[in-house]
Amino acid sequence: MGAIAKLFGMVFLIFVLWLGYVGYSISQGISGLHAQWGPVSEERTSIEITGSFKRPLYAPISLKDAEVIFMNESVAKLSRMEYSPTSTDFKSEIVIFNREVVDAILKYLENNESGEIVVKIVPALFGALSTEIETSIPFREKILESIHLTAESHEVAGIPGVKTPELRDTLVRYDGREGDKAVFTTVLVLYNPNSYPLPLVKTSYRVWINGIEAAYGESERNVVIPAGGTVELPVKTYVNLSSLPKVWALHVKNGEESTVRAKLYFRIQINLPLTGKITKEVELTTIEKTVKTNIMDQINSKLSGLNT
């Protein structure tokens, strides 16, 4: 029994020393962390991450699971982790579920733009010894409050002296979901630069991203803008949820670049001395912009802070 106890003690000591070596190796840091876009489709977006430890771990350590949950929706998972105990290099792939991200964002808006991001990680040793590590991060970004659009007034073609309203601001609130549409109310703050009242029979707009119609809106009532005055006109806005994953996939494939085009129309009524009351549909503005993001650059900037 004494010999067995000594043998057991030696094995246990070697195991403890080995765990100490693994902890030391990890504590020495990770270098060369780099992320890039992987395959992207309407359903999924993958991010590939590579890096290396300063020295081999000589440990069969793995991640059994890693998951990101936003508004109780599983929006991302670790799909692949390639690592050899005798090598310093590792590769991993994170998959983002595009439609679940859309659903989570709508839940976030419903919750008055307040939510929580939960990260769950299940590391494993020898493929069996594992424990779940969970952390939560409050998220309070006010997205809708940051949306403010403007457009200048201009003369109506064919009718000298008549000007379109000036769009001075927009206020946006989320109203809920109707089938495959997310519904918003967009309040247009309009100013009438004319010296007479300007009746608006109908107001509408369309938004395209990379040639795909992403949203449209129509006013819910008629208004008369006083001469030199302003009104707030609510416009019901519908966002095509089914088009958003395709829009996102094209955005990533185009190098995080998209072309956004929006057209805003008014139908106005005017009393002219010779012809009397006429109704004319006019275009207030066409906005066409190239929107470029730097999501991957920001991810790599964060990862560079982990390199030691």
Order of alpha helices (4+ residues) and beta strands (2+ residues): alpha-beta-beta-beta-beta-beta-alpha-beta-beta-beta-beta-beta-beta-beta-beta-beta-alpha-beta-beta-alpha
